[in-house]
Amino acid sequence: MQSIKPPQNVPQDRAAPAHPNPLAPDHGRRVSKEEYWARWYESPYPDLDVSYEWNNGILEAKPLPDYPQIMLYRWFSQLLGHFLEVNPIAKVIDLETGVSMTILDVDEPSGKWEVVYKPDLGIVLNDNPASWGASGQRAYEGICDLIVEAVSDSTQAEVRRDTEEKRSGYARAGVQEYFILDPSDRHMHILRLTSDGRYIEIQPDAAGVIHSHVLPGFRFRRADLLRKPGQKDLSLDEVYADYVTPGHLDSVHSAERAEEQAAAEAAARRQAEERAERAEQQAKRAEEQAQALQAKLARLRRQRP
């Protein structure tokens, strides 16, 4: 397979350490937001598989996921897709779409904290003040209601970015729920924002089911994030059946009840047939006994003098 080499004439004005993705030569470069939109937001190099976010003037390359991370992302994305198809209360921002967030912050030299992140999944409710989904809209300027990131764990710096830096940033921006997915389960967090601007874990109910506050009715077992059951199993599971395959579980239950009723009716018929057969046998034996008794009486009459 042909190897891809990073471009050779890249200025070395880095403000961050080298990124573990060798195809991210501009990680740490300082650029203006206008330069980012014009040059770095979409496919900066046609022959390199690299995507950059923008964090207060610094380019940050998105880490490359491994296979388990991809599969967990796909499973959860499909689960969300099933829910929103049945409950169209929100729209999805997916993968390489930028989410531009600006928060006033006197501690920043510019007086504001400003980023363009590309979350793995973003959820924008239909009543969000900043709408999403218009034709030609290639980035989202607003605060998502829910964000999902599949943790990047090639280095500790990447883990900190998802579990600390982005967690802090999404909280200060007001993202109501932040789900950090991790197939290894070392850094899995399902978080909601409190009234004082802190993230806390959403605790599962007694059955181990986590309920979203942002998406009423969207629920899942934390354990299933690791098991990733298939659609057939989900459609037969009462936790998911209402939105994965609506009506399928009811149909299965109806079919089961019909089968049970048919089996009960068949059993009743067998029992009736058995009772009729026993009654017939008893009648036959009684007739045979009566005939034997009549024959015996006839012999006795003939033997009388």
WORA-V22278 format. One record per helix or strand. SS is the DSSP state (2 for helix, 1 for strand). FROM is the first residue (numbers start at 0). TO is the last residue. If there is no record, write none. Layout:
# WORA-V22278
ss = <SS	SS>
from = <FROM	FROM>
to = <TO	TO>
This chain:
# WORA-V22278
ss = <1	1	2	1	1	2	1	1	1	1	1	1	2	1	1	1	1	1	2	2	2	2>
from = <13	28	32	51	57	66	89	97	111	120	138	145	155	176	188	198	208	218	223	230	240	247>
to = <13	29	39	54	60	85	93	103	116	124	140	149	172	180	192	200	210	220	226	234	243	302>
